[in-house]
């Protein structure tokens, strides 16, 4: 589920956040699905529980997960905004790259042919 690069310059807590978001986007994690507890994930990943706690706190502030003191931590059922923002971000990146290619003299038709459209 979560793959970390311990050699990366990116902090572990950010990698955990990104991996959880990636799994939501892929559909591996679905709304209202329970995720491991802080201690369980920390043990699985071999990291300090405070690192996982920091990740979970950020994800909760972003309304991506919801923690219940007696039940556990779950993917929020309100992730539609997150998913829409992710889609919009991808489209924005595509727009930027298409503009760069056009500036380099590539036609939109050539771009479409190259990407299989």
C-alpha positions as CSV (number, residue, x, y, z in Angstrom):
1,X,0.0,0.0,0.0
2,X,2.6,2.6,1.0
3,X,6.1,2.6,-0.4
4,X,8.7,4.9,1.1
5,X,12.1,5.9,-0.3
6,X,14.3,6.2,2.7
7,X,17.0,7.7,0.6
8,X,14.8,10.5,-0.7
9,X,15.3,14.1,0.4
10,X,11.5,14.3,0.7
11,X,10.5,13.9,4.4
12,X,8.9,10.6,5.3
13,X,5.7,12.3,6.6
14,X,5.2,13.9,3.1
15,X,5.9,10.6,1.4
16,X,3.2,9.0,3.6
17,X,0.7,11.7,2.7
18,X,1.5,11.4,-1.0
19,X,1.2,7.6,-0.9
20,X,-2.2,7.7,0.8
21,X,-3.4,10.3,-1.8
22,X,-2.0,8.2,-4.6
23,X,-3.9,5.2,-3.4
24,X,-7.1,7.2,-3.2
25,X,-6.6,8.4,-6.8
26,X,-5.9,4.9,-8.0
27,X,-9.0,3.7,-6.2
28,X,-7.1,1.3,-3.9
29,X,-8.4,3.3,-0.9
30,X,-12.1,4.1,-1.1
31,X,-14.3,6.5,1.0
32,X,-15.2,5.2,4.4
33,X,-12.5,2.5,4.2
34,X,-10.5,2.0,7.4
35,X,-6.7,2.6,7.2
36,X,-4.1,1.3,9.7
37,X,-3.8,3.0,13.1
38,X,-0.9,5.3,13.7
39,X,1.0,2.7,15.7
40,X,0.2,-0.1,13.2
41,X,1.4,1.9,10.2
42,X,4.5,3.1,12.0
43,X,5.4,-0.4,12.9
44,X,4.8,-1.7,9.3
45,X,6.9,1.1,7.8
46,X,9.5,1.1,10.5
47,X,9.1,4.8,11.3
48,X,8.4,6.8,14.5
49,X,4.7,6.9,15.3
50,X,5.0,10.7,15.6
51,X,5.9,10.8,11.9
52,X,2.7,8.9,11.0
53,X,0.7,11.1,13.4
54,X,2.0,14.2,11.6
55,X,0.9,12.8,8.3
56,X,-2.5,11.8,9.6
57,X,-3.0,15.2,11.2
58,X,-2.3,17.0,7.8
59,X,-4.6,14.6,5.9
60,X,-7.3,15.2,8.5
61,X,-7.0,18.9,8.1
62,X,-7.3,18.5,4.3
63,X,-10.5,16.4,5.0
64,X,-9.0,13.4,3.3
65,X,-9.2,11.2,6.4
66,X,-11.4,11.2,9.5
67,X,-10.3,9.8,12.9
68,X,-12.7,8.5,15.4
69,X,-11.3,7.9,18.9
70,X,-13.0,4.6,19.4
71,X,-13.4,3.2,15.9
72,X,-10.2,4.1,14.1
73,X,-9.2,6.2,11.1
74,X,-11.0,6.1,7.8
75,X,-10.9,7.7,4.3
76,X,-13.3,10.6,4.3
77,X,-16.5,10.2,2.4
78,X,-15.9,13.8,1.3
79,X,-12.9,13.2,-1.0
80,X,-14.7,14.5,-4.1
81,X,-13.1,17.9,-3.8
82,X,-9.7,16.3,-3.5
83,X,-10.3,14.1,-6.5
84,X,-11.6,17.1,-8.6
85,X,-8.6,19.2,-7.5
86,X,-6.2,16.3,-8.6
87,X,-7.9,16.1,-12.0
88,X,-7.7,19.9,-12.4
89,X,-4.1,19.9,-11.5
90,X,-3.4,17.2,-14.1
91,X,-5.2,19.2,-16.8
92,X,-3.3,22.3,-15.8
93,X,0.0,20.4,-16.2
94,X,-1.1,19.1,-19.6
95,X,-2.0,22.7,-20.7
96,X,1.5,23.9,-19.6
97,X,3.3,21.1,-21.5
98,X,1.1,21.6,-24.6
99,X,2.0,25.3,-24.6
100,X,5.7,24.4,-24.3
101,X,5.5,22.0,-27.2
102,X,3.6,24.5,-29.3
103,X,6.3,27.1,-28.5
104,X,8.8,24.6,-29.8
105,X,7.0,24.4,-33.1
106,X,5.0,21.2,-32.6
107,X,1.4,21.4,-33.8
108,X,-1.5,20.3,-31.6
109,X,-2.3,17.7,-34.2
110,X,1.3,16.3,-33.9
111,X,0.9,16.3,-30.1
112,X,-2.4,14.4,-30.3
113,X,-0.9,11.8,-32.7
114,X,2.1,11.3,-30.4
115,X,-0.1,10.7,-27.3
116,X,-2.4,8.4,-29.2
117,X,-5.4,10.6,-29.5
